[in-house]
Amino acid sequence: MLTFIAVLLLPDVDRAAAREARTLAERAAEFRQGVVEVLRTPPIFVAAGIEAVMYLGYGAFLGFLPIYARNVGLNDAEIAIVLGSQLAVAMAAKPITGRVSDRVGRIPVIVIGLLLCTAALPLVFRSESLTAFVLAAPLLGLGVGAVTPVTNALIADLASARRLGAAMGVFGTIWDVGEAAGPMIAGFLIGGLGYAATFDVLAAITAAVTVGLMALVRDPKGPAAASNMKWK
């Protein structure tokens, strides 16, 4: 109920634009134009791919941490502490990393977040005590807390105001694909490689995406960037 009330109180910033598209045909045409614009903007797919790859590992972490932790002797309460510790760090980090990205640029913050995820995944799935889990899992939470808000900001920097909804829709779909694929891919790999090697593979994929991000994308908030993100 509180959420519903909060939504009703939000200002409708698109009301004027909505009045311009009065008929269903006009609205449909505007939607198609927005999707086409998004599809013609490769950096949007880069930003979405970053998030998808990060959530590939994070989704696998969420799916298999309880099973792995039980196998090494943790009880339900201790598993809850591990999951809660990384979630608390992610929640605390998001407003801070978003503000930092406004000052220093999007790409440095995203790169640091991805590197934290790359380091944390192998550490978590080599841990065998509550202390080791509680030290490693918050690193993953910090990485997620850095990447998630800043990739959203990248989309907002890139897309035009009238096409932002379409851009965020494409972004969210690709993100969901990564998060859904993570547990499935990890489950397949764990059967043949085991936990540690599987999360080494997922960490390596994240590291490769980090290199690709630095090589292919200019920072829209960087000192040398243009007003819109471009390919290098």
N, C-alpha and C positions, 0 to 999 in steps of 0.2 A: 504494500500500500504506500509506504514512504517513497519507494522508487517511482511509482506511478505519479504521485503528487509532484515529485521533483521534476519529472519529465514535462508535466503540464506547465511548470513555471519557467521552463527554458524559453528564451526568445527565439522566434522564428525568423532567422536572418535571411531566409530565401523566400519570404512571403511576396516581396515585390516581383522577384523573378517568376514565381509561380503564377502571379496574375497575368504575366505576359503570355504564358502558354495556357490558353483557356480551354482548348479542345483536347480531346484524347489523342487525336492525330498529331497535334502540335507537341504534346507532351512526349509521345512516342518518338517523334523525330528528334526532339532534344536529347532524349535518352540515348538514341542510336548515335547521335553526334558525339556525345560524351564518351561512349564506349570506344568509338573509332579513334577519338583523340588519345585515349589511354593506350589503345593497342599500337598506336603509332609513336609512342613515347617509350623507347626501350629502357631508360633508367627506372621507370616505374616497376618493370619486371625485375630489374636488378635489386631494387629495394625489397620487393616482395620475396624474391629468391633468398635474400639474406635472412629474412625473418623465417621463411619456410625451412631453411637448412638449420637454423638455430633450434627451431621447434622440432625438427627431426630428432635431434639429440635430446631435447628437453622432454618431448613426449615419450621417448623411450625410457628416459630416467624416471618419469612419473609412473610409467607402466610396470617397470621391472625392479625399481628400488625395493618395494616391499617384499618381493619374492627373494631377491638376493640377500637383503638384510636378514630375513628369517633364516635363510640357509647358513649364514655365518653366526647366528645365535642371538640376534636382537629380538626383543619382545615387541608387542604391539605399541606399548607406551613409548619405547625408545624409537621405534620407526616414526611415530607421530612427532617426536621431538626433532628428528632429522628433517622430515618434510616441513615442519613448521619453521625451523631455523632458516632454511633457504627461502621460504616464502616471505618471512618477515624481512629478510635482507632485501629481497626484490622489491617489496612494497616501499621500504624506506629509501631505496636507491632511485626509484623512477623519477620523483620530482627533482632530485638533485642532479641526476645525469641529464635530464631534459634542460634544466637551466644552464648547466655547464656547456651543453652543445650549442646553446644560443650564443655563448661567449667565444668558444674556441673552434666551433665548427662541428658538423654532423659526423664526418668520416672518422676523426680521431676517437670519438666516444664509441662509435660502433665497433671500430677495430679493437679497442681495448676490451669491450664487452665480449666480442667473439673469441678473443684470445683467452679470456677468463673461462669461457665455456669450454674451449679446447683443452685447457689445463685441468678443469674440474672433473670432466666426465671420466677419464681414466683413473683419477685419484679416488673418486667415489666408489667405483666398482673394483678397487683393490683394497678398500677399507675392510677391516675385520673387527673393529671395536667401535663403541659409541663415540668415544673421543675422536677417532679418526674420521668418522662420518660427520660429526658436528664441525670439524675443521674444514672438511672438503666441500660439503654441500652448500654452505653459504657462498663459496666462490662462484658456484653455478648460479645461485640467486642473484649475486651482484652482476654477473654477466648478462643474465636475462633482464635485469633491471636497467642495464645500460642500453641494450639493443632495442628493446621493445618500444619505448617512447620515442627514441630518436629516429627509428625507421618510419614511424608514423609522421614525425616532423618532416622527414625527407619527402614524403608524398605531398604533404601540405605545401612545401616549398616548390615542388615541381608542377603540380596540377594547377590549372586555372581555377578561379573561384567557382565558376559555373559547372566545372567538370569534376570537382573534388569528390562528390558522392560516387560517381562512376569509378574514379581512381581508387577510392577506399574500398569499393566493392570488389574490384579486381584484386587489390592487395589482400583483402581478407580471405578471398577464395584460395589464393595461392598459399597463404599462411596456413589455412585449415588443412590443405592437402599435405603440407609438411608435418603438421602435428599428428594427423591421422596415420600417415605413413610410418612415422617413427616406431611405434610399438610393433607394427607388422614386420618391418624390415629387421628390427632388433630381434624379434622372436625367431625369425628365420635364421639369422646369423648365430644367435646364441646356441642353437641346436648343434651347429658344426664347429664353432670357434670358442664357445664359452663366453662368460661375461666380460672379462678383461679385454680380450682381443676384439670383441664386438664394439665395445665403447672406444677402443683405440681407433677403429675404422671410422666411427661416427665423428670422433674428434678430428681425425685427419681430413674428413670432408669439410668440417667447419673451418679448419685452417686453410684449406684450398680456397674456400669462398672468401676468406679474409684477404688472401693475396689477390684474388680477382677483383675484389672491391677496390683495393688500393690502386690496381693497375688500370681499371676501366672507368672509374667514376670520379668526376670532379666534385668537390665539396661546394654545395650552394651557399654555405655560410663561410667558406674559406676566403682569405684575402685576395686570392687570384681568380676566384670564380666569377662567372657572369651571374646575371640575375636568375637564370634557370640552370639546372644541372645539365651538363653535356657529356658526351663521350670524349675521352682524351684522344 
